[in-house]
Amino acid sequence: MKKFEAPVLEVIEDFAMEPVYALSGTPETPDTPDTPDGDWKIWTEWRNHNTGSHSELAIIAKNDGKLSGEGITMTFICIGFKLASVKDSSGYMVSNVSESGFTIYRNGHFNPNERIEFNIQITAADSPYHGSVAQTGQVCPHKVVCTSYITC
């Protein structure tokens, strides 16, 4: 099993680290990398905002490594909003859902250079749009960022 975790900042001087933004709910978001370092490149893209219900988020992952595997567990943080729920995850197991993030396990064989993509529904707890992270058609300033992954 191969495990990667993003480094943890222990000293905060005149700046705030990502989890502080995620928990504070501030609309301003810091610049963040799209993925942790390692064999996988993992990023997210907003697909749609259904005002009054939820937002659609695509999770995209590309295996740039040389190893095959049988599954990947990805942990994400939410920046700029408080998470209420994750639904319709294409049948993949979602766990550890909190206001600041969630974990999702994608089972199934993967090969080197394989790309996986699936959509999930995100509901925001602090949304002025009754659950969606932004209004329909609006460019969303908030982010969902992969902070770590484990392959098996």
Order of alpha helices (4+ residues) and beta strands (2+ residues): beta-alpha-beta-beta-beta-beta-beta-beta-beta-beta
